[in-house]
Amino acid sequence: MTKKPEPGGIQIMKKTTRINDFDSEAEYYDLFENKNQPLFDLINNFLKKLFLKNKIKTVLDVTCGTGAQAIPLSKKGFHVLGSDIGKSLLKIAAAKSKNLPNIKFVHGDARRSKHGKFDAVISILNSLGYLTKNDFKKALANINHNLSDNGLLIFDNTNRSCLDCGNFITDKIIDTAGERANIKFIRFSKSKYSKKTGIILTRWETLIQCGHRKPMKNGGLWKRQTYSLNDLKNIFNETGFKLENIYDRSLADFDEKRSFSYMVVARKTEHCKTSQ
Ligand SMILES: C[S@@+](CC[C@H](N)C(=O)[O-])C[C@H]1O[C@@H](n2cnc3c(N)ncnc32)[C@H](O)[C@@H]1O
C-alpha cells in the first residue's frame, strides 16, 4: 500500500521485497552509483599503483557492475576480465568499452564461477558486503581458486567496529540527488543497524524525472553484512588469505573505531581447501 505523502511531498513507495537488486536498475545504475568520480579516480589510481608495485598484469573484477573499475584499469594497460551476476549491467559495461583491446565481460557468480588464474582479483563498492556471511566465505574460497599463487585480493566494505561504537545515522536521508541532461533524480534512504548481527538494512526510494513528465518512482532494500578487522582476519585464515594492508576507504590511515569503511589488500597464501 502506498502511504500518504510525507512532508516535502514525496510519496513513500509500496513495500517491496526486492533485495540487493542492482540489475533491474541497470539503466539508472551509473546515474545513482557512479557519480562520485573523485572517489572512483582515487580508488582506480590506488589500484594502478598497487598493481605496478606488485607486477600485476591480469585482473579479474568479480563484481564489475557497469565497469567503474574494470574499464579505467584496462585503459591503464592491465588485462581485465569483468564478471558480474547482473546481465543488464554487463551489457552496459560491454557497450561502454566496445573499442578497448584489454577487456572482456562475462556473466558469473563470485561464489562459484571459475575464470582462470589472475594476478589480482578486485571487488569494489561494498559489493561483497551484499552477500551473506556464508556466501562471503564461499566467494573468498572461489576467489582464492581464481588467483595465481601469491595473488592479491582487494575489496572494500563497511567497518563493523565503527558501527558498534554507535556511529550510525538512522534518520531518513537524501543519499543521492542530481541533474543530468534532461533528468532530475533523488534517492532517499533510511537504515537500521543490528549490533547483534552486524547487518545494515536500508530501505531506499527514488524519484526520477525526465523534463516535466510525471516522475518515476522505485524502491527496494539493501541488506549488507559488515565485518570488523578481527572478523576479516578469521575469515582470511579459513579461506587461504593473509591481510597485507587495510586503509580507510578514502585511502587514508585506517582507524579501527572511526573509519566507517575500509579498503583491504589481502594475499593468497595457500590453496583454499573449501573451494570446489
Ligand atoms: C554496489 S555494486 C558495485 C559494482 C561496481 N564494482 C561499481 O563500483 O560500480 C555491487 C555489484 O555486485 C554484483 N553482485 C552481487 N552479487 C554477486 C555475485 N554473487 N556474483 C557476482 N556479482 C554479484 C551486483 O550485480 C552489482 O553489480
The ligand as an SDF file (V2000), in Angstrom:
LIG
                    3D

 27 29  0  0  0  0  0  0  0  0999 V2000
   27.3890   -1.9110   -5.4340 C   0  0  0  0  0  0  0  0  0  0  0  0
   27.5310   -2.7330   -6.9610 S   0  0  0  0  0  0  0  0  0  0  0  0
   29.2250   -2.3780   -7.4020 C   0  0  0  0  0  0  0  0  0  0  0  0
   29.5560   -2.5780   -8.8520 C   0  0  0  0  0  0  0  0  0  0  0  0
   30.8760   -1.9600   -9.3350 C   0  0  0  0  0  0  0  0  0  0  0  0
   32.0210   -2.5700   -8.6970 N   0  0  0  0  0  0  0  0  0  0  0  0
   30.8880   -0.4500   -9.1290 C   0  0  0  0  0  0  0  0  0  0  0  0
   31.7710    0.0730   -8.4260 O   0  0  0  0  0  0  0  0  0  0  0  0
   30.0230    0.2350   -9.6930 O   0  0  0  0  0  0  0  0  0  0  0  0
   27.5490   -4.4360   -6.4930 C   0  0  0  0  0  0  0  0  0  0  0  0
   27.6740   -5.3720   -7.6550 C   0  0  0  0  0  0  0  0  0  0  0  0
   27.8090   -6.7130   -7.1850 O   0  0  0  0  0  0  0  0  0  0  0  0
   27.1140   -7.5770   -8.0890 C   0  0  0  0  0  0  0  0  0  0  0  0
   26.8690   -8.8570   -7.4280 N   0  0  0  0  0  0  0  0  0  0  0  0
   26.0810   -9.1080   -6.3620 C   0  0  0  0  0  0  0  0  0  0  0  0
   26.1400  -10.4240   -6.0430 N   0  0  0  0  0  0  0  0  0  0  0  0
   27.0070  -11.0090   -6.9110 C   0  0  0  0  0  0  0  0  0  0  0  0
   27.5080  -12.3220   -7.0910 C   0  0  0  0  0  0  0  0  0  0  0  0
   27.1210  -13.3340   -6.2940 N   0  0  0  0  0  0  0  0  0  0  0  0
   28.3840  -12.5580   -8.0810 N   0  0  0  0  0  0  0  0  0  0  0  0
   28.7900  -11.5480   -8.9030 C   0  0  0  0  0  0  0  0  0  0  0  0
   28.3330  -10.2790   -8.7950 N   0  0  0  0  0  0  0  0  0  0  0  0
   27.4730  -10.0080   -7.8000 C   0  0  0  0  0  0  0  0  0  0  0  0
   25.8710   -6.7780   -8.4300 C   0  0  0  0  0  0  0  0  0  0  0  0
   25.2320   -7.2410   -9.5840 O   0  0  0  0  0  0  0  0  0  0  0  0
   26.4620   -5.3760   -8.5860 C   0  0  0  0  0  0  0  0  0  0  0  0
   26.9120   -5.1400   -9.8810 O   0  0  0  0  0  0  0  0  0  0  0  0
  1  2  1  0
  2  3  1  0
  2 10  1  0
  3  4  1  0
  4  5  1  0
  5  6  1  0
  5  7  1  0
  7  8  2  0
  7  9  1  0
 10 11  1  0
 11 12  1  0
 11 26  1  0
 12 13  1  0
 13 14  1  0
 13 24  1  0
 14 15  1  0
 14 23  1  0
 15 16  2  0
 16 17  1  0
 17 18  1  0
 17 23  2  0
 18 19  1  0
 18 20  2  0
 20 21  1  0
 21 22  2  0
 22 23  1  0
 24 25  1  0
 24 26  1  0
 26 27  1  0
M  CHG  2   2   1   9  -1
M  END
$$$$
